[in-house]
Amino acid sequence: MNKLIISHSLKNVELENEIISLRAKNNELETELKFYKSIFKTHSGSVLFNLRIKYKNGKKIWIDKIRCDKNDLLELDNDDEIEEWLKPVKCER
């Protein structure tokens, strides 16, 4: 009988841990979904192809690579793509 109670208790603990893990994953996915839905509020006039996910102080944001200016780019967390955007364009004759 004691083995059955211990086995049942261990199974309950495993299930509770799994529930906690699933709730955390669900919250993470809801946050991600909310971020992707925000594109329609923050950049409704932008072409989707021009939008990029960038980070500002570690937080994800949408940035329109065509409509942003240099000051907007300097506020973002640096990456290779932003470095490329900040390079001056050379005019050829």
N, CA, C and O atoms as CSV, one atom per row, in Angstrom:
chain,resi,resn,atom,element,x,y,z
A,1,MET,N,N,0.817,-1.187,0.000
A,1,MET,CA,C,0.000,0.000,0.000
A,1,MET,C,C,0.862,1.253,0.000
A,1,MET,O,O,0.561,2.205,-0.720
A,2,ASN,N,N,1.936,1.273,0.798
A,2,ASN,CA,C,2.818,2.439,0.861
A,2,ASN,C,C,3.478,2.700,-0.483
A,2,ASN,O,O,3.641,3.852,-0.886
A,3,LYS,N,N,3.858,1.627,-1.180
A,3,LYS,CA,C,4.474,1.786,-2.496
A,3,LYS,C,C,3.485,2.431,-3.464
A,3,LYS,O,O,3.874,3.255,-4.292
A,4,LEU,N,N,2.229,2.065,-3.364
A,4,LEU,CA,C,1.199,2.630,-4.229
A,4,LEU,C,C,1.013,4.118,-3.942
A,4,LEU,O,O,0.885,4.917,-4.871
A,5,ILE,N,N,0.997,4.490,-2.685
A,5,ILE,CA,C,0.833,5.899,-2.309
A,5,ILE,C,C,2.035,6.713,-2.776
A,5,ILE,O,O,1.868,7.808,-3.313
A,6,ILE,N,N,3.242,6.192,-2.579
A,6,ILE,CA,C,4.458,6.886,-3.008
A,6,ILE,C,C,4.471,7.020,-4.524
A,6,ILE,O,O,4.801,8.083,-5.050
A,7,SER,N,N,4.117,5.958,-5.227
A,7,SER,CA,C,4.071,5.985,-6.683
A,7,SER,C,C,3.056,7.014,-7.175
A,7,SER,O,O,3.324,7.760,-8.116
A,8,HIS,N,N,1.893,7.048,-6.535
A,8,HIS,CA,C,0.849,7.995,-6.898
A,8,HIS,C,C,1.312,9.426,-6.633
A,8,HIS,O,O,1.059,10.310,-7.452
A,9,SER,N,N,1.986,9.675,-5.507
A,9,SER,CA,C,2.489,11.003,-5.163
A,9,SER,C,C,3.544,11.469,-6.169
A,9,SER,O,O,3.541,12.628,-6.581
A,10,LEU,N,N,4.448,10.563,-6.563
A,10,LEU,CA,C,5.473,10.917,-7.537
A,10,LEU,C,C,4.851,11.260,-8.883
A,10,LEU,O,O,5.289,12.185,-9.567
A,11,LYS,N,N,3.828,10.506,-9.252
A,11,LYS,CA,C,3.140,10.771,-10.521
A,11,LYS,C,C,2.451,12.129,-10.476
A,11,LYS,O,O,2.455,12.856,-11.470
A,12,ASN,N,N,1.854,12.483,-9.324
A,12,ASN,CA,C,1.220,13.797,-9.169
A,12,ASN,C,C,2.234,14.923,-9.301
A,12,ASN,O,O,1.956,15.939,-9.938
A,13,VAL,N,N,3.395,14.752,-8.708
A,13,VAL,CA,C,4.447,15.762,-8.794
A,13,VAL,C,C,4.898,15.921,-10.240
A,13,VAL,O,O,5.085,17.043,-10.711
A,14,GLU,N,N,5.074,14.818,-10.943
A,14,GLU,CA,C,5.465,14.871,-12.357
A,14,GLU,C,C,4.410,15.603,-13.183
A,14,GLU,O,O,4.739,16.432,-14.031
A,15,LEU,N,N,3.143,15.291,-12.929
A,15,LEU,CA,C,2.060,15.944,-13.671
A,15,LEU,C,C,1.985,17.435,-13.352
A,15,LEU,O,O,1.756,18.244,-14.251
A,16,GLU,N,N,2.172,17.807,-12.096
A,16,GLU,CA,C,2.162,19.219,-11.712
A,16,GLU,C,C,3.309,19.970,-12.384
A,16,GLU,O,O,3.130,21.098,-12.844
A,17,ASN,N,N,4.481,19.348,-12.440
A,17,ASN,CA,C,5.626,19.975,-13.109
A,17,ASN,C,C,5.355,20.146,-14.602
A,17,ASN,O,O,5.720,21.161,-15.196
A,18,GLU,N,N,4.716,19.154,-15.195
A,18,GLU,CA,C,4.382,19.231,-16.610
A,18,GLU,C,C,3.361,20.344,-16.862
A,18,GLU,O,O,3.468,21.072,-17.849
A,19,ILE,N,N,2.384,20.477,-15.983
A,19,ILE,CA,C,1.378,21.539,-16.107
A,19,ILE,C,C,2.040,22.910,-16.003
A,19,ILE,O,O,1.726,23.813,-16.779
A,20,ILE,N,N,2.945,23.068,-15.058
A,20,ILE,CA,C,3.664,24.331,-14.899
A,20,ILE,C,C,4.458,24.646,-16.160
A,20,ILE,O,O,4.470,25.787,-16.623
A,21,SER,N,N,5.115,23.644,-16.709
A,21,SER,CA,C,5.890,23.822,-17.934
A,21,SER,C,C,4.999,24.206,-19.110
A,21,SER,O,O,5.352,25.085,-19.897
A,22,LEU,N,N,3.851,23.553,-19.232
A,22,LEU,CA,C,2.921,23.849,-20.322
A,22,LEU,C,C,2.325,25.250,-20.187
A,22,LEU,O,O,2.127,25.939,-21.187
A,23,ARG,N,N,2.041,25.669,-18.960
A,23,ARG,CA,C,1.515,27.026,-18.751
A,23,ARG,C,C,2.562,28.075,-19.132
A,23,ARG,O,O,2.235,29.094,-19.740
A,24,ALA,N,N,3.805,27.823,-18.776
A,24,ALA,CA,C,4.880,28.754,-19.133
A,24,ALA,C,C,5.032,28.833,-20.651
A,24,ALA,O,O,5.181,29.923,-21.204
A,25,LYS,N,N,4.994,27.697,-21.320
A,25,LYS,CA,C,5.093,27.662,-22.782
A,25,LYS,C,C,3.899,28.374,-23.414
A,25,LYS,O,O,4.058,29.103,-24.393
A,26,ASN,N,N,2.712,28.168,-22.862
A,26,ASN,CA,C,1.513,28.834,-23.354
A,26,ASN,C,C,1.640,30.354,-23.224
A,26,ASN,O,O,1.295,31.082,-24.154
A,27,ASN,N,N,2.127,30.836,-22.091
A,27,ASN,CA,C,2.323,32.268,-21.893
A,27,ASN,C,C,3.335,32.828,-22.890
A,27,ASN,O,O,3.157,33.920,-23.430
A,28,GLU,N,N,4.387,32.068,-23.122
A,28,GLU,CA,C,5.415,32.473,-24.081
A,28,GLU,C,C,4.817,32.592,-25.494
A,28,GLU,O,O,5.088,33.558,-26.208
A,29,LEU,N,N,4.018,31.621,-25.881
A,29,LEU,CA,C,3.393,31.632,-27.205
A,29,LEU,C,C,2.362,32.753,-27.329
A,29,LEU,O,O,2.245,33.364,-28.391
A,30,GLU,N,N,1.618,33.028,-26.269
A,30,GLU,CA,C,0.651,34.123,-26.298
A,30,GLU,C,C,1.358,35.462,-26.469
A,30,GLU,O,O,0.880,36.326,-27.205
A,31,THR,N,N,2.492,35.639,-25.796
A,31,THR,CA,C,3.280,36.861,-25.935
A,31,THR,C,C,3.796,37.001,-27.356
A,31,THR,O,O,3.751,38.087,-27.933
A,32,GLU,N,N,4.282,35.917,-27.916
A,32,GLU,CA,C,4.793,35.918,-29.289
A,32,GLU,C,C,3.674,36.247,-30.282
A,32,GLU,O,O,3.879,37.028,-31.211
A,33,LEU,N,N,2.505,35.659,-30.090
A,33,LEU,CA,C,1.358,35.926,-30.953
A,33,LEU,C,C,0.940,37.394,-30.869
A,33,LEU,O,O,0.638,38.017,-31.887
A,34,LYS,N,N,0.926,37.936,-29.662
A,34,LYS,CA,C,0.573,39.341,-29.465
A,34,LYS,C,C,1.556,40.249,-30.217
A,34,LYS,O,O,1.159,41.248,-30.816
A,35,PHE,N,N,2.843,39.885,-30.174
A,35,PHE,CA,C,3.853,40.663,-30.886
A,35,PHE,C,C,3.594,40.634,-32.388
A,35,PHE,O,O,3.632,41.680,-33.036
A,36,TYR,N,N,3.333,39.462,-32.950
A,36,TYR,CA,C,3.091,39.365,-34.388
A,36,TYR,C,C,1.808,40.078,-34.802
A,36,TYR,O,O,1.744,40.642,-35.894
A,37,LYS,N,N,0.790,40.061,-33.949
A,37,LYS,CA,C,-0.442,40.775,-34.255
A,37,LYS,C,C,-0.242,42.288,-34.196
A,37,LYS,O,O,-0.968,43.033,-34.855
A,38,SER,N,N,0.725,42.743,-33.421
A,38,SER,CA,C,0.963,44.179,-33.264
A,38,SER,C,C,1.412,44.831,-34.562
A,38,SER,O,O,1.342,46.053,-34.691
A,39,ILE,N,N,1.866,44.053,-35.512
A,39,ILE,CA,C,2.327,44.584,-36.794
A,39,ILE,C,C,1.219,45.387,-37.476
A,39,ILE,O,O,1.505,46.365,-38.166
A,40,PHE,N,N,-0.030,44.990,-37.292
A,40,PHE,CA,C,-1.149,45.665,-37.939
A,40,PHE,C,C,-1.480,46.995,-37.272
A,40,PHE,O,O,-2.089,47.864,-37.896
A,41,LYS,N,N,-1.090,47.162,-36.022
A,41,LYS,CA,C,-1.336,48.421,-35.313
A,41,LYS,C,C,-0.179,49.396,-35.486
A,41,LYS,O,O,-0.395,50.593,-35.674
A,42,THR,N,N,1.027,48.897,-35.424
A,42,THR,CA,C,2.194,49.776,-35.438
A,42,THR,C,C,2.690,50.114,-36.831
A,42,THR,O,O,3.268,51.183,-37.028
A,43,HIS,N,N,2.483,49.240,-37.800
A,43,HIS,CA,C,3.019,49.448,-39.149
A,43,HIS,C,C,1.991,49.116,-40.229
A,43,HIS,O,O,2.295,48.413,-41.192
A,44,SER,N,N,0.792,49.620,-40.061
A,44,SER,CA,C,-0.269,49.279,-41.010
A,44,SER,C,C,0.003,49.816,-42.415
A,44,SER,O,O,-0.513,49.265,-43.387
A,45,GLY,N,N,0.798,50.874,-42.544
A,45,GLY,CA,C,1.086,51.439,-43.852
A,45,GLY,C,C,2.351,50.909,-44.489
A,45,GLY,O,O,2.723,51.345,-45.578
A,46,SER,N,N,3.010,49.991,-43.840
A,46,SER,CA,C,4.275,49.461,-44.349
A,46,SER,C,C,4.068,48.197,-45.170
A,46,SER,O,O,3.104,47.458,-44.975
A,47,VAL,N,N,4.980,47.971,-46.077
A,47,VAL,CA,C,4.982,46.733,-46.844
A,47,VAL,C,C,5.643,45.663,-45.980
A,47,VAL,O,O,6.722,45.890,-45.434
A,48,LEU,N,N,5.022,44.528,-45.852
A,48,LEU,CA,C,5.515,43.471,-44.982
A,48,LEU,C,C,6.951,43.075,-45.312
A,48,LEU,O,O,7.741,42.766,-44.419
A,49,PHE,N,N,7.276,43.087,-46.590
A,49,PHE,CA,C,8.616,42.716,-47.036
A,49,PHE,C,C,9.699,43.627,-46.438
A,49,PHE,O,O,10.838,43.198,-46.255
A,50,ASN,N,N,9.344,44.878,-46.135
A,50,ASN,CA,C,10.311,45.839,-45.608
A,50,ASN,C,C,10.457,45.785,-44.093
A,50,ASN,O,O,11.348,46.433,-43.543
A,51,LEU,N,N,9.621,45.040,-43.418
A,51,LEU,CA,C,9.659,44.989,-41.960
A,51,LEU,C,C,10.647,43.946,-41.463
A,51,LEU,O,O,10.784,42.861,-42.028
A,52,ARG,N,N,11.319,44.308,-40.406
A,52,ARG,CA,C,12.267,43.402,-39.765
A,52,ARG,C,C,12.018,43.412,-38.255
A,52,ARG,O,O,11.578,44.415,-37.693
A,53,ILE,N,N,12.301,42.306,-37.625
A,53,ILE,CA,C,12.252,42.237,-36.167
A,53,ILE,C,C,13.647,42.603,-35.668
A,53,ILE,O,O,14.636,41.950,-36.001
A,54,LYS,N,N,13.700,43.655,-34.866
A,54,LYS,CA,C,14.959,44.104,-34.269
A,54,LYS,C,C,14.742,44.237,-32.773
A,54,LYS,O,O,13.623,44.094,-32.278
A,55,TYR,N,N,15.802,44.507,-32.074
A,55,TYR,CA,C,15.733,44.620,-30.621
A,55,TYR,C,C,16.142,46.018,-30.177
A,55,TYR,O,O,17.111,46.593,-30.672
A,56,LYS,N,N,15.376,46.544,-29.234
A,56,LYS,CA,C,15.684,47.832,-28.627
A,56,LYS,C,C,15.715,47.605,-27.122
A,56,LYS,O,O,14.689,47.319,-26.507
A,57,ASN,N,N,16.888,47.732,-26.543
A,57,ASN,CA,C,17.090,47.439,-25.120
A,57,ASN,C,C,16.647,46.016,-24.768
A,57,ASN,O,O,16.082,45.778,-23.700
A,58,GLY,N,N,16.908,45.080,-25.672
A,58,GLY,CA,C,16.591,43.679,-25.440
A,58,GLY,C,C,15.146,43.294,-25.715
A,58,GLY,O,O,14.779,42.127,-25.575
A,59,LYS,N,N,14.322,44.261,-26.106
A,59,LYS,CA,C,12.909,43.986,-26.372
A,59,LYS,C,C,12.666,43.996,-27.878
A,59,LYS,O,O,13.175,44.859,-28.594
A,60,LYS,N,N,11.868,43.007,-28.357
A,60,LYS,CA,C,11.565,42.907,-29.782
A,60,LYS,C,C,10.696,44.067,-30.230
A,60,LYS,O,O,9.745,44.452,-29.550
A,61,ILE,N,N,11.044,44.623,-31.404
A,61,ILE,CA,C,10.205,45.635,-32.031
A,61,ILE,C,C,10.206,45.415,-33.536
A,61,ILE,O,O,11.085,44.745,-34.078
A,62,TRP,N,N,9.214,45.985,-34.200
A,62,TRP,CA,C,9.173,45.977,-35.660
A,62,TRP,C,C,9.862,47.238,-36.156
A,62,TRP,O,O,9.687,48.310,-35.578
A,63,ILE,N,N,10.636,47.118,-37.212
A,63,ILE,CA,C,11.279,48.276,-37.826
A,63,ILE,C,C,11.092,48.179,-39.339
A,63,ILE,O,O,11.304,47.124,-39.936
A,64,ASP,N,N,10.695,49.288,-39.947
A,64,ASP,CA,C,10.553,49.373,-41.402
A,64,ASP,C,C,11.864,49.914,-41.944
A,64,ASP,O,O,12.213,51.070,-41.705
A,65,LYS,N,N,12.581,49.085,-42.665
A,65,LYS,CA,C,13.924,49.467,-43.109
A,65,LYS,C,C,13.899,50.605,-44.124
A,65,LYS,O,O,14.926,51.248,-44.344
A,66,ILE,N,N,12.768,50.865,-44.740
A,66,ILE,CA,C,12.649,51.951,-45.702
A,66,ILE,C,C,12.254,53.260,-45.018
A,66,ILE,O,O,12.778,54.318,-45.367
A,67,ARG,N,N,11.354,53.203,-44.066
A,67,ARG,CA,C,10.811,54.405,-43.431
A,67,ARG,C,C,11.591,54.893,-42.217
A,67,ARG,O,O,11.333,55.995,-41.732
A,68,CYS,N,N,12.519,54.119,-41.724
A,68,CYS,CA,C,13.256,54.542,-40.529
A,68,CYS,C,C,14.395,55.483,-40.936
A,68,CYS,O,O,14.856,55.463,-42.077
A,69,ASP,N,N,14.829,56.292,-39.994
A,69,ASP,CA,C,15.964,57.163,-40.271
A,69,ASP,C,C,17.153,56.736,-39.421
A,69,ASP,O,O,17.068,55.781,-38.648
A,70,LYS,N,N,18.244,57.441,-39.570
A,70,LYS,CA,C,19.490,57.074,-38.898
A,70,LYS,C,C,19.332,57.077,-37.380
A,70,LYS,O,O,19.863,56.201,-36.697
A,71,ASN,N,N,18.606,58.057,-36.852
A,71,ASN,CA,C,18.409,58.129,-35.398
A,71,ASN,C,C,17.657,56.914,-34.866
A,71,ASN,O,O,17.969,56.407,-33.789
A,72,ASP,N,N,16.665,56.451,-35.625
A,72,ASP,CA,C,15.931,55.236,-35.230
A,72,ASP,C,C,16.876,54.044,-35.165
A,72,ASP,O,O,16.820,53.245,-34.230
A,73,LEU,N,N,17.739,53.931,-36.160
A,73,LEU,CA,C,18.672,52.798,-36.215
A,73,LEU,C,C,19.688,52.849,-35.085
A,73,LEU,O,O,20.065,51.810,-34.543
A,74,LEU,N,N,20.131,54.040,-34.727
A,74,LEU,CA,C,21.127,54.176,-33.656
A,74,LEU,C,C,20.566,53.809,-32.287
A,74,LEU,O,O,21.324,53.469,-31.379
A,75,GLU,N,N,19.242,53.876,-32.132
A,75,GLU,CA,C,18.608,53.513,-30.862
A,75,GLU,C,C,18.472,52.006,-30.682
A,75,GLU,O,O,18.249,51.532,-29.567
A,76,LEU,N,N,18.604,51.248,-31.772
A,76,LEU,CA,C,18.414,49.797,-31.723
A,76,LEU,C,C,19.663,49.093,-31.216
A,76,LEU,O,O,20.769,49.630,-31.282
A,77,ASP,N,N,19.465,47.867,-30.702
A,77,ASP,CA,C,20.594,47.010,-30.358
A,77,ASP,C,C,21.298,46.660,-31.664
A,77,ASP,O,O,20.654,46.307,-32.652
A,78,ASN,N,N,22.596,46.759,-31.659
A,78,ASN,CA,C,23.378,46.613,-32.880
A,78,ASN,C,C,23.432,45.165,-33.376
A,78,ASN,O,O,23.541,44.228,-32.585
A,79,ASP,N,N,23.353,45.004,-34.697
A,79,ASP,CA,C,23.595,43.708,-35.340
A,79,ASP,C,C,24.172,43.967,-36.729
A,79,ASP,O,O,24.312,45.121,-37.136
A,80,ASP,N,N,24.505,42.909,-37.455
A,80,ASP,CA,C,25.158,43.051,-38.766
A,80,ASP,C,C,24.290,43.800,-39.770
A,80,ASP,O,O,24.790,44.632,-40.527
A,81,GLU,N,N,23.001,43.508,-39.776
A,81,GLU,CA,C,22.103,44.139,-40.736
A,81,GLU,C,C,21.993,45.648,-40.477
A,81,GLU,O,O,21.989,46.438,-41.421
A,82,ILE,N,N,21.907,46.037,-39.239
A,82,ILE,CA,C,21.839,47.457,-38.894
A,82,ILE,C,C,23.135,48.155,-39.281
A,82,ILE,O,O,23.107,49.274,-39.792
A,83,GLU,N,N,24.267,47.506,-39.042
A,83,GLU,CA,C,25.555,48.072,-39.453
A,83,GLU,C,C,25.573,48.333,-40.953
A,83,GLU,O,O,26.079,49.360,-41.406
A,84,GLU,N,N,25.020,47.401,-41.721
A,84,GLU,CA,C,24.967,47.547,-43.178
A,84,GLU,C,C,24.064,48.716,-43.575
A,84,GLU,O,O,24.399,49.477,-44.483
A,85,TRP,N,N,22.927,48.861,-42.902
A,85,TRP,CA,C,22.008,49.959,-43.200
A,85,TRP,C,C,22.629,51.314,-42.894
A,85,TRP,O,O,22.321,52.304,-43.558
A,86,LEU,N,N,23.509,51.364,-41.886
A,86,LEU,CA,C,24.119,52.637,-41.482
A,86,LEU,C,C,25.263,53.074,-42.393
A,86,LEU,O,O,25.686,54.228,-42.338
A,87,LYS,N,N,25.762,52.182,-43.218
A,87,LYS,CA,C,26.847,52.551,-44.124
A,87,LYS,C,C,26.312,53.522,-45.172
A,87,LYS,O,O,25.208,53.343,-45.687
A,88,PRO,N,N,27.098,54.549,-45.484
A,88,PRO,CA,C,26.649,55.498,-46.507
A,88,PRO,C,C,26.610,54.849,-47.890
A,88,PRO,O,O,27.421,53.982,-48.216
A,89,VAL,N,N,25.653,55.290,-48.683
A,89,VAL,CA,C,25.516,54.783,-50.045
A,89,VAL,C,C,26.425,55.591,-50.963
A,89,VAL,O,O,26.387,56.822,-50.971
A,90,LYS,N,N,27.242,54.881,-51.735
A,90,LYS,CA,C,28.155,55.565,-52.646
A,90,LYS,C,C,27.444,55.798,-53.979
A,90,LYS,O,O,26.832,54.894,-54.547
A,91,CYS,N,N,27.543,57.018,-54.452
A,91,CYS,CA,C,26.971,57.366,-55.756
A,91,CYS,C,C,28.028,57.157,-56.818
A,91,CYS,O,O,29.169,57.590,-56.660
A,92,GLU,N,N,27.657,56.502,-57.891
A,92,GLU,CA,C,28.597,56.275,-58.997
A,92,GLU,C,C,28.174,57.109,-60.174
A,92,GLU,O,O,26.983,57.302,-60.418
A,93,ARG,N,N,29.169,57.612,-60.917
A,93,ARG,CA,C,28.890,58.420,-62.108
A,93,ARG,C,C,29.205,57.655,-63.338
A,93,ARG,O,O,29.035,58.168,-64.444
